[in-house]
Amino acid sequence: MNVKSLKITHWVFTGLLCAMLTLSVVMYLTDTENVMNMMEAMGFPRWLVYHITFAKAAGIVFLLYRKKPILTEWAYAGLTFNFCLAISTHVYNGDGEGGGAIMALTLLMASYGTRKMLMAKS
C-alpha cells in the first residue's frame, strides 16, 4: 500500500473512532443519571462516569493532536484498557451489549496499526 492510501486509511479509521468516542462523551454528559445507573448495575461506582468521560475526551484530543507522539501512544494505551474492560464487563454481566466496545477496539487497533505502518514508511 502506498503512503497516500495508507494515510487515507489511517484517518478514516481514526475519524470513525473519534466520532464514536465523541458520541459516547456526549451521551455521558447529557444522560449522566442513566449512565450512572447502568454503571452501578454492572458493579462500578457511580462517580467513575466522570473519570471515563474525561479520559475519553482526552483520548480524542490526543489521537488527533500529533505534536507530542508520547501523548498519542498513551491515548492508544488508555483507550485499549477502557475498551477491553468494557468488553469483559459486558461478557461477565451477560447483557449482550459489548458490540460497541468490540467495534471501538477494532477501530482502535486499525488506527494504531496503520499509524505504525506510516511511521515505518517515513
NUMIGU-151418 format. One record per atom (N, C-alpha, C): residue number from 0; atom name; x, y, z. Coordinates in Angstrom, 2 decimals, always signed. Last residue first. Example, Ala and Ser with C-alpha at 12.3 -4.5 7.8 and 13.67 -1.06 7.14 Angstrom:
REM NUMIGU-151418
+-----+----+---------+---------+---------+
!   i ! at !      xx !      yy !      zz !
+-----+----+---------+---------+---------+
!   1 !  N !  +12.85 !   -2.25 !   +7.08 !
!   1 ! CA !  +13.67 !   -1.06 !   +7.14 !
!   1 !  C !  +12.90 !   +0.03 !   +7.87 !
!   0 !  N !  +13.19 !   -5.69 !   +7.80 !
!   0 ! CA !  +12.30 !   -4.50 !   +7.80 !
!   0 !  C !  +13.20 !   -3.30 !   +7.80 !
+-----+----+---------+---------+---------+
***
This chain:
REM NUMIGU-151418
+-----+----+---------+---------+---------+
!   i ! at !      xx !      yy !      zz !
+-----+----+---------+---------+---------+
! 121 !  N !   +8.10 !   +6.40 !   +6.97 !
! 121 ! CA !   +8.64 !   +7.76 !   +6.89 !
! 121 !  C !  +10.07 !   +7.83 !   +7.39 !
! 120 !  N !   +7.22 !   +3.85 !   +7.31 !
! 120 ! CA !   +7.49 !   +4.28 !   +5.94 !
! 120 !  C !   +8.12 !   +5.66 !   +5.86 !
! 119 !  N !   +6.72 !   +3.69 !  +10.01 !
! 119 ! CA !   +7.79 !   +2.86 !   +9.46 !
! 119 !  C !   +8.18 !   +3.28 !   +8.04 !
! 118 !  N !   +4.53 !   +5.35 !  +10.25 !
! 118 ! CA !   +5.77 !   +5.74 !  +10.91 !
! 118 !  C !   +6.95 !   +4.94 !  +10.34 !
! 117 !  N !   +2.62 !   +3.81 !   +8.91 !
! 117 ! CA !   +3.02 !   +5.11 !   +8.38 !
! 117 !  C !   +4.34 !   +5.56 !   +8.97 !
! 116 !  N !   +2.42 !   +1.65 !  +10.67 !
! 116 ! CA !   +2.87 !   +1.41 !   +9.29 !
! 116 !  C !   +3.34 !   +2.72 !   +8.66 !
! 115 !  N !   +1.39 !   +2.96 !  +12.91 !
! 115 ! CA !   +2.72 !   +2.35 !  +12.98 !
! 115 !  C !   +3.28 !   +2.06 !  +11.58 !
! 114 !  N !   -1.12 !   +3.65 !  +11.84 !
! 114 ! CA !   -0.19 !   +4.69 !  +12.31 !
! 114 !  C !   +1.23 !   +4.15 !  +12.37 !
! 113 !  N !   -2.25 !   +1.17 !  +11.41 !
! 113 ! CA !   -1.92 !   +1.99 !  +10.23 !
! 113 !  C !   -0.99 !   +3.14 !  +10.62 !
! 112 !  N !   -2.48 !   +0.36 !  +14.12 !
! 112 ! CA !   -1.68 !   -0.41 !  +13.16 !
! 112 !  C !   -1.30 !   +0.42 !  +11.94 !
! 111 !  N !   -4.23 !   +2.31 !  +15.17 !
! 111 ! CA !   -2.88 !   +2.15 !  +15.70 !
! 111 !  C !   -1.97 !   +1.42 !  +14.70 !
! 110 !  N !   -6.54 !   +1.83 !  +13.63 !
! 110 ! CA !   -5.91 !   +3.15 !  +13.65 !
! 110 !  C !   -4.46 !   +3.05 !  +14.11 !
! 109 !  N !   -7.04 !   -0.84 !  +14.29 !
! 109 ! CA !   -6.79 !   -0.47 !  +12.90 !
! 109 !  C !   -6.10 !   +0.88 !  +12.81 !
! 108 !  N !   -7.48 !   -0.63 !  +17.05 !
! 108 ! CA !   -6.37 !   -1.46 !  +16.56 !
! 108 !  C !   -6.02 !   -1.10 !  +15.12 !
! 107 !  N !   -9.77 !   +1.03 !  +16.99 !
! 107 ! CA !   -8.55 !   +1.46 !  +17.67 !
! 107 !  C !   -7.34 !   +0.68 !  +17.16 !
! 106 !  N !  -11.62 !   -0.59 !  +15.69 !
! 106 ! CA !  -11.21 !   +0.67 !  +15.07 !
! 106 !  C !   -9.91 !   +1.18 !  +15.68 !
! 105 !  N !  -11.76 !   -2.61 !  +17.67 !
! 105 ! CA !  -11.34 !   -2.93 !  +16.30 !
! 105 !  C !  -10.86 !   -1.68 !  +15.58 !
! 104 !  N !  -12.78 !   -1.19 !  +19.84 !
! 104 ! CA !  -11.45 !   -1.80 !  +19.94 !
! 104 !  C !  -10.91 !   -2.15 !  +18.56 !
! 103 !  N !  -15.29 !   -0.50 !  +18.78 !
! 103 ! CA !  -14.34 !   +0.55 !  +19.15 !
! 103 !  C !  -12.92 !   -0.01 !  +19.24 !
! 102 !  N !  -16.45 !   -3.04 !  +18.51 !
! 102 ! CA !  -16.24 !   -2.21 !  +17.33 !
! 102 !  C !  -15.21 !   -1.12 !  +17.61 !
! 101 !  N !  -16.49 !   -3.77 !  +21.20 !
! 101 ! CA !  -15.73 !   -4.59 !  +20.24 !
! 101 !  C !  -15.44 !   -3.77 !  +18.98 !
! 100 !  N !  -18.22 !   -1.83 !  +22.19 !
! 100 ! CA !  -16.84 !   -1.87 !  +22.68 !
! 100 !  C !  -15.96 !   -2.70 !  +21.75 !
!  99 !  N !  -20.57 !   -2.54 !  +20.84 !
!  99 ! CA !  -19.97 !   -1.22 !  +20.64 !
!  99 !  C !  -18.52 !   -1.19 !  +21.07 !
!  98 !  N !  -21.07 !   -5.16 !  +21.85 !
!  98 ! CA !  -20.78 !   -4.92 !  +20.44 !
!  98 !  C !  -20.11 !   -3.58 !  +20.16 !
!  97 !  N !  -21.90 !   -5.75 !  +24.42 !
!  97 ! CA !  -20.48 !   -5.49 !  +24.18 !
!  97 !  C !  -20.10 !   -5.17 !  +22.76 !
!  96 !  N !  -24.37 !   -6.48 !  +25.42 !
!  96 ! CA !  -24.18 !   -5.10 !  +24.96 !
!  96 !  C !  -22.73 !   -4.77 !  +24.62 !
!  95 !  N !  -25.16 !   -8.80 !  +26.70 !
!  95 ! CA !  -25.16 !   -8.77 !  +25.24 !
!  95 !  C !  -24.92 !   -7.40 !  +24.64 !
!  94 !  N !  -25.03 !   -9.19 !  +29.40 !
!  94 ! CA !  -26.09 !   -8.33 !  +28.91 !
!  94 !  C !  -26.13 !   -8.21 !  +27.38 !
!  93 !  N !  -23.28 !  -10.60 !  +31.09 !
!  93 ! CA !  -24.16 !  -11.33 !  +30.18 !
!  93 !  C !  -25.28 !  -10.50 !  +29.59 !
!  92 !  N !  -21.34 !   -9.68 !  +32.74 !
!  92 ! CA !  -22.73 !   -9.41 !  +33.13 !
!  92 !  C !  -23.74 !  -10.09 !  +32.21 !
!  91 !  N !  -19.09 !  -10.54 !  +31.29 !
!  91 ! CA !  -19.31 !  -11.02 !  +32.66 !
!  91 !  C !  -20.76 !  -10.83 !  +33.09 !
!  90 !  N !  -19.43 !   -9.04 !  +28.93 !
!  90 ! CA !  -19.43 !  -10.51 !  +28.87 !
!  90 !  C !  -19.75 !  -11.07 !  +30.26 !
!  89 !  N !  -19.21 !   -6.45 !  +29.95 !
!  89 ! CA !  -20.45 !   -6.86 !  +29.28 !
!  89 !  C !  -20.55 !   -8.39 !  +29.19 !
!  88 !  N !  -16.58 !   -6.58 !  +30.95 !
!  88 ! CA !  -17.71 !   -6.28 !  +31.84 !
!  88 !  C !  -19.02 !   -6.74 !  +31.23 !
!  87 !  N !  -15.06 !   -7.02 !  +28.64 !
!  87 ! CA !  -15.09 !   -8.05 !  +29.68 !
!  87 !  C !  -16.25 !   -7.82 !  +30.66 !
!  86 !  N !  -15.58 !   -4.60 !  +27.26 !
!  86 ! CA !  -15.93 !   -5.89 !  +26.67 !
!  86 !  C !  -16.06 !   -6.95 !  +27.78 !
!  85 !  N !  -14.53 !   -2.71 !  +29.08 !
!  85 ! CA !  -15.94 !   -2.66 !  +28.68 !
!  85 !  C !  -16.40 !   -4.01 !  +28.11 !
!  84 !  N !  -11.84 !   -3.47 !  +29.16 !
!  84 ! CA !  -12.65 !   -3.53 !  +30.38 !
!  84 !  C !  -14.14 !   -3.54 !  +30.05 !
!  83 !  N !  -11.19 !   -2.88 !  +26.50 !
!  83 ! CA !  -11.09 !   -4.26 !  +26.99 !
!  83 !  C !  -11.89 !   -4.45 !  +28.27 !
!  82 !  N !  -11.60 !   -0.11 !  +26.50 !
!  82 ! CA !  -12.44 !   -0.96 !  +25.66 !
!  82 !  C !  -12.37 !   -2.42 !  +26.10 !
!  81 !  N !   -9.64 !   +0.74 !  +28.39 !
!  81 ! CA !  -11.06 !   +1.07 !  +28.56 !
!  81 !  C !  -11.94 !   +0.12 !  +27.76 !
!  80 !  N !   -7.23 !   -0.18 !  +27.27 !
!  80 ! CA !   -7.67 !   -0.67 !  +28.58 !
!  80 !  C !   -9.17 !   -0.44 !  +28.77 !
!  79 !  N !   -7.29 !   +1.37 !  +24.92 !
!  79 ! CA !   -7.25 !   -0.10 !  +24.84 !
!  79 !  C !   -7.74 !   -0.70 !  +26.16 !
!  78 !  N !   -7.15 !   +3.94 !  +25.94 !
!  78 ! CA !   -8.39 !   +3.51 !  +25.28 !
!  78 !  C !   -8.44 !   +1.99 !  +25.13 !
!  77 !  N !   -4.50 !   +3.87 !  +26.91 !
!  77 ! CA !   -5.64 !   +4.08 !  +27.81 !
!  77 !  C !   -6.95 !   +3.63 !  +27.22 !
!  76 !  N !   -3.04 !   +3.49 !  +24.49 !
!  76 ! CA !   -2.97 !   +2.53 !  +25.60 !
!  76 !  C !   -4.18 !   +2.66 !  +26.52 !
!  75 !  N !   -3.71 !   +5.76 !  +22.96 !
!  75 ! CA !   -4.00 !   +4.42 !  +22.44 !
!  75 !  C !   -4.00 !   +3.39 !  +23.58 !
!  74 !  N !   -2.71 !   +7.70 !  +24.74 !
!  74 ! CA !   -4.14 !   +7.69 !  +24.41 !
!  74 !  C !   -4.52 !   +6.31 !  +23.87 !
!  73 !  N !   -0.01 !   +7.13 !  +24.71 !
!  73 ! CA !   -0.74 !   +6.96 !  +25.95 !
!  73 !  C !   -2.25 !   +6.91 !  +25.70 !
!  72 !  N !   +0.54 !   +7.85 !  +22.04 !
!  72 ! CA !   +0.75 !   +6.47 !  +22.48 !
!  72 !  C !   -0.03 !   +6.19 !  +23.77 !
!  71 !  N !   -0.01 !  +10.59 !  +22.22 !
!  71 ! CA !   -0.81 !   +9.75 !  +21.32 !
!  71 !  C !   -0.67 !   +8.29 !  +21.72 !
!  70 !  N !   +2.02 !  +11.36 !  +23.92 !
!  70 ! CA !   +0.63 !  +11.51 !  +24.36 !
!  70 !  C !   -0.32 !  +10.68 !  +23.50 !
!  69 !  N !   +4.23 !  +10.89 !  +22.32 !
!  69 ! CA !   +4.08 !  +10.10 !  +23.55 !
!  69 !  C !   +2.65 !  +10.20 !  +24.08 !
!  68 !  N !   +4.07 !  +12.81 !  +20.25 !
!  68 ! CA !   +3.76 !  +11.39 !  +19.99 !
!  68 !  C !   +3.57 !  +10.54 !  +21.23 !
!  67 !  N !   +2.89 !  +15.78 !  +20.08 !
!  67 ! CA !   +3.58 !  +15.03 !  +21.14 !
!  67 !  C !   +3.25 !  +13.55 !  +20.97 !
!  66 !  N !   +1.45 !  +16.54 !  +17.87 !
!  66 ! CA !   +2.70 !  +17.25 !  +18.15 !
!  66 !  C !   +3.55 !  +16.53 !  +19.20 !
!  65 !  N !   -1.06 !  +15.61 !  +17.12 !
!  65 ! CA !   +0.11 !  +14.77 !  +16.85 !
!  65 !  C !   +1.45 !  +15.45 !  +17.13 !
!  64 !  N !   -4.21 !  +15.25 !  +18.07 !
!  64 ! CA !   -3.09 !  +16.18 !  +18.28 !
!  64 !  C !   -1.79 !  +15.40 !  +18.18 !
!  63 !  N !   -5.88 !  +13.03 !  +17.91 !
!  63 ! CA !   -5.87 !  +14.00 !  +16.81 !
!  63 !  C !   -4.70 !  +14.97 !  +16.88 !
!  62 !  N !   -5.47 !  +11.68 !  +20.23 !
!  62 ! CA !   -5.42 !  +10.92 !  +18.98 !
!  62 !  C !   -5.30 !  +11.86 !  +17.78 !
!  61 !  N !   -5.86 !  +13.69 !  +22.10 !
!  61 ! CA !   -4.50 !  +13.21 !  +21.87 !
!  61 !  C !   -4.37 !  +12.26 !  +20.68 !
!  60 !  N !   -8.66 !  +14.10 !  +21.96 !
!  60 ! CA !   -7.72 !  +15.20 !  +21.73 !
!  60 !  C !   -6.35 !  +14.66 !  +21.35 !
!  59 !  N !   -9.62 !  +11.54 !  +22.63 !
!  59 ! CA !   -9.94 !  +12.15 !  +21.33 !
!  59 !  C !   -8.91 !  +13.22 !  +21.00 !
!  58 !  N !   -8.63 !  +11.31 !  +25.26 !
!  58 ! CA !   -8.20 !  +10.38 !  +24.22 !
!  58 !  C !   -8.46 !  +10.93 !  +22.83 !
!  57 !  N !  -10.11 !  +13.26 !  +26.57 !
!  57 ! CA !   -8.66 !  +13.44 !  +26.43 !
!  57 !  C !   -8.11 !  +12.52 !  +25.34 !
!  56 !  N !  -12.60 !  +11.97 !  +26.41 !
!  56 ! CA !  -12.41 !  +13.27 !  +25.78 !
!  56 !  C !  -10.92 !  +13.56 !  +25.57 !
!  55 !  N !  -12.04 !   +9.67 !  +27.94 !
!  55 ! CA !  -12.41 !   +9.54 !  +26.53 !
!  55 !  C !  -12.22 !  +10.86 !  +25.79 !
!  54 !  N !  -11.48 !  +10.86 !  +30.43 !
!  54 ! CA !  -10.46 !  +10.05 !  +29.76 !
!  54 !  C !  -10.78 !   +9.89 !  +28.27 !
!  53 !  N !  -13.95 !  +12.08 !  +31.08 !
!  53 ! CA !  -12.73 !  +12.89 !  +30.90 !
!  53 !  C !  -11.68 !  +12.13 !  +30.10 !
!  52 !  N !  -15.53 !   +9.76 !  +31.25 !
!  52 ! CA !  -15.87 !  +10.83 !  +30.31 !
!  52 !  C !  -14.64 !  +11.69 !  +30.03 !
!  51 !  N !  -14.29 !   +8.40 !  +33.32 !
!  51 ! CA !  -14.30 !   +7.80 !  +31.98 !
!  51 !  C !  -14.62 !   +8.86 !  +30.93 !
!  50 !  N !  -14.81 !  +10.18 !  +35.42 !
!  50 ! CA !  -13.43 !   +9.86 !  +35.05 !
!  50 !  C !  -13.36 !   +9.27 !  +33.64 !
!  49 !  N !  -17.60 !  +10.14 !  +35.55 !
!  49 ! CA !  -16.89 !  +11.40 !  +35.30 !
!  49 !  C !  -15.46 !  +11.15 !  +34.83 !
!  48 !  N !  -18.15 !   +7.44 !  +36.13 !
!  48 ! CA !  -18.62 !   +8.03 !  +34.87 !
!  48 !  C !  -17.85 !   +9.31 !  +34.54 !
!  47 !  N !  -17.42 !   +6.93 !  +38.71 !
!  47 ! CA !  -16.49 !   +6.53 !  +37.65 !
!  47 !  C !  -16.88 !   +7.13 !  +36.30 !
!  46 !  N !  -19.45 !   +7.43 !  +40.46 !
!  46 ! CA !  -18.53 !   +8.52 !  +40.16 !
!  46 !  C !  -17.56 !   +8.19 !  +39.04 !
!  45 !  N !  -20.73 !   +4.95 !  +40.86 !
!  45 ! CA !  -21.36 !   +5.96 !  +40.02 !
!  45 !  C !  -20.38 !   +7.05 !  +39.58 !
!  44 !  N !  -18.69 !   +1.99 !  +40.66 !
!  44 ! CA !  -19.21 !   +3.14 !  +41.39 !
!  44 !  C !  -19.73 !   +4.21 !  +40.43 !
!  43 !  N !  -19.91 !   -1.04 !  +39.09 !
!  43 ! CA !  -18.95 !   +0.05 !  +39.20 !
!  43 !  C !  -19.54 !   +1.19 !  +40.02 !
!  42 !  N !  -21.77 !   -3.02 !  +38.55 !
!  42 ! CA !  -20.86 !   -3.21 !  +39.67 !
!  42 !  C !  -19.81 !   -2.13 !  +39.84 !
!  41 !  N !  -23.72 !   -2.63 !  +36.75 !
!  41 ! CA !  -22.63 !   -3.52 !  +36.33 !
!  41 !  C !  -21.56 !   -3.68 !  +37.40 !
!  40 !  N !  -25.28 !   -0.77 !  +38.00 !
!  40 ! CA !  -25.85 !   -2.10 !  +37.79 !
!  40 !  C !  -24.78 !   -3.12 !  +37.38 !
!  39 !  N !  -23.59 !   +1.43 !  +37.76 !
!  39 ! CA !  -23.84 !   +0.86 !  +39.09 !
!  39 !  C !  -24.40 !   -0.56 !  +38.97 !
!  38 !  N !  -23.83 !   +1.93 !  +35.03 !
!  38 ! CA !  -22.52 !   +1.57 !  +35.59 !
!  38 !  C !  -22.68 !   +0.90 !  +36.95 !
!  37 !  N !  -26.56 !   +2.59 !  +34.92 !
!  37 ! CA !  -26.06 !   +1.44 !  +34.17 !
!  37 !  C !  -24.72 !   +0.97 !  +34.73 !
!  36 !  N !  -26.57 !   +4.91 !  +36.49 !
!  36 ! CA !  -27.37 !   +3.75 !  +36.91 !
!  36 !  C !  -26.90 !   +2.48 !  +36.20 !
!  35 !  N !  -24.92 !   +6.54 !  +34.90 !
!  35 ! CA !  -24.51 !   +6.17 !  +36.27 !
!  35 !  C !  -25.28 !   +4.94 !  +36.76 !
!  34 !  N !  -26.56 !   +6.77 !  +32.66 !
!  34 ! CA !  -25.24 !   +6.13 !  +32.52 !
!  34 !  C !  -24.74 !   +5.69 !  +33.90 !
!  33 !  N !  -28.71 !   +8.17 !  +33.78 !
!  33 ! CA !  -28.91 !   +6.82 !  +33.23 !
!  33 !  C !  -27.60 !   +6.07 !  +33.08 !
!  32 !  N !  -27.33 !  +10.57 !  +34.50 !
!  32 ! CA !  -28.03 !   +9.76 !  +35.50 !
!  32 !  C !  -28.26 !   +8.33 !  +35.01 !
!  31 !  N !  -26.33 !  +11.62 !  +32.06 !
!  31 ! CA !  -25.44 !  +11.17 !  +33.12 !
!  31 !  C !  -26.14 !  +10.23 !  +34.11 !
!  30 !  N !  -26.84 !  +12.40 !  +29.45 !
!  30 ! CA !  -27.71 !  +11.41 !  +30.08 !
!  30 !  C !  -26.97 !  +10.78 !  +31.27 !
!  29 !  N !  -24.90 !  +14.19 !  +28.63 !
!  29 ! CA !  -26.30 !  +14.59 !  +28.52 !
!  29 !  C !  -27.27 !  +13.64 !  +29.22 !
!  28 !  N !  -22.42 !  +12.96 !  +29.06 !
!  28 ! CA !  -22.66 !  +14.30 !  +29.59 !
!  28 !  C !  -24.14 !  +14.69 !  +29.59 !
!  27 !  N !  -22.61 !  +10.50 !  +27.78 !
!  27 ! CA !  -22.25 !  +10.52 !  +29.20 !
!  27 !  C !  -22.57 !  +11.88 !  +29.82 !
!  26 !  N !  -23.15 !  +11.40 !  +25.16 !
!  26 ! CA !  -24.16 !  +10.62 !  +25.90 !
!  26 !  C !  -23.87 !  +10.66 !  +27.40 !
!  25 !  N !  -20.70 !  +12.65 !  +24.61 !
!  25 ! CA !  -21.93 !  +13.43 !  +24.60 !
!  25 !  C !  -23.03 !  +12.70 !  +25.38 !
!  24 !  N !  -19.01 !  +10.40 !  +24.71 !
!  24 ! CA !  -18.81 !  +11.51 !  +25.65 !
!  24 !  C !  -20.09 !  +12.35 !  +25.74 !
!  23 !  N !  -20.06 !   +8.91 !  +22.53 !
!  23 ! CA !  -20.06 !   +8.36 !  +23.88 !
!  23 !  C !  -19.93 !   +9.47 !  +24.93 !
!  22 !  N !  -19.54 !  +10.61 !  +20.40 !
!  22 ! CA !  -20.93 !  +10.25 !  +20.71 !
!  22 !  C !  -21.04 !   +9.69 !  +22.13 !
!  21 !  N !  -16.73 !  +10.54 !  +20.57 !
!  21 ! CA !  -17.46 !  +11.79 !  +20.77 !
!  21 !  C !  -18.91 !  +11.53 !  +21.12 !
!  20 !  N !  -16.20 !   +7.88 !  +19.89 !
!  20 ! CA !  -15.86 !   +8.37 !  +21.23 !
!  20 !  C !  -16.60 !   +9.66 !  +21.55 !
!  19 !  N !  -17.06 !   +7.93 !  +17.23 !
!  19 ! CA !  -17.69 !   +7.03 !  +18.18 !
!  19 !  C !  -17.43 !   +7.48 !  +19.62 !
!  18 !  N !  -15.25 !   +9.78 !  +16.20 !
!  18 ! CA !  -16.69 !  +10.05 !  +16.13 !
!  18 !  C !  -17.43 !   +9.18 !  +17.14 !
!  17 !  N !  -12.86 !   +8.41 !  +16.61 !
!  17 ! CA !  -13.09 !   +9.67 !  +17.32 !
!  17 !  C !  -14.57 !  +10.06 !  +17.30 !
!  16 !  N !  -13.28 !   +6.25 !  +14.82 !
!  16 ! CA !  -13.07 !   +6.01 !  +16.25 !
!  16 !  C !  -13.37 !   +7.28 !  +17.06 !
!  15 !  N !  -13.44 !   +7.62 !  +12.40 !
!  15 ! CA !  -14.58 !   +6.83 !  +12.86 !
!  15 !  C !  -14.48 !   +6.56 !  +14.37 !
!  14 !  N !  -10.82 !   +8.73 !  +12.36 !
!  14 ! CA !  -12.01 !   +9.58 !  +12.35 !
!  14 !  C !  -13.24 !   +8.85 !  +12.85 !
!  13 !  N !   -9.23 !   +6.43 !  +12.25 !
!  13 ! CA !   -9.10 !   +7.34 !  +13.38 !
!  13 !  C !  -10.33 !   +8.24 !  +13.48 !
!  12 !  N !  -10.05 !   +5.34 !   +9.75 !
!  12 ! CA !  -10.20 !   +4.57 !  +11.00 !
!  12 !  C !  -10.17 !   +5.49 !  +12.22 !
!  11 !  N !   -9.34 !   +7.53 !   +8.12 !
!  11 ! CA !  -10.72 !   +7.03 !   +8.13 !
!  11 !  C !  -10.96 !   +6.25 !   +9.42 !
!  10 !  N !   -6.63 !   +7.77 !   +8.59 !
!  10 ! CA !   -7.51 !   +8.84 !   +9.05 !
!  10 !  C !   -8.98 !   +8.46 !   +9.00 !
!   9 !  N !   -5.68 !   +5.35 !   +7.44 !
!   9 ! CA !   -5.45 !   +5.67 !   +8.85 !
!   9 !  C !   -6.44 !   +6.71 !   +9.34 !
!   8 !  N !   -6.44 !   +5.69 !   +4.76 !
!   8 ! CA !   -6.98 !   +4.58 !   +5.55 !
!   8 !  C !   -6.85 !   +4.87 !   +7.04 !
!   7 !  N !   -4.83 !   +7.89 !   +4.10 !
!   7 ! CA !   -6.29 !   +7.98 !   +4.00 !
!   7 !  C !   -6.94 !   +6.91 !   +4.86 !
!   6 !  N !   -2.28 !   +6.77 !   +4.50 !
!   6 ! CA !   -2.71 !   +7.94 !   +5.28 !
!   6 !  C !   -4.24 !   +8.07 !   +5.26 !
!   5 !  N !   -2.35 !   +4.73 !   +2.57 !
!   5 ! CA !   -2.20 !   +4.38 !   +3.98 !
!   5 !  C !   -2.64 !   +5.54 !   +4.88 !
!   4 !  N !   -2.44 !   +6.20 !   +0.24 !
!   4 ! CA !   -3.56 !   +5.31 !   +0.58 !
!   4 !  C !   -3.52 !   +4.93 !   +2.05 !
!   3 !  N !   +0.10 !   +7.46 !   +0.46 !
!   3 ! CA !   -1.13 !   +8.25 !   +0.38 !
!   3 !  C !   -2.34 !   +7.41 !   +0.77 !
!   2 !  N !   +1.93 !   +5.30 !   +0.47 !
!   2 ! CA !   +1.80 !   +6.16 !   +1.64 !
!   2 !  C !   +0.50 !   +6.95 !   +1.62 !
!   1 !  N !   +0.59 !   +2.19 !   -0.88 !
!   1 ! CA !   +1.41 !   +3.40 !   -0.93 !
!   1 !  C !   +1.07 !   +4.31 !   +0.25 !
!   0 !  N !   +0.84 !   -1.17 !   +0.00 !
!   0 ! CA !   +0.00 !   +0.00 !   +0.00 !
!   0 !  C !   +0.89 !   +1.24 !   +0.00 !
+-----+----+---------+---------+---------+
***
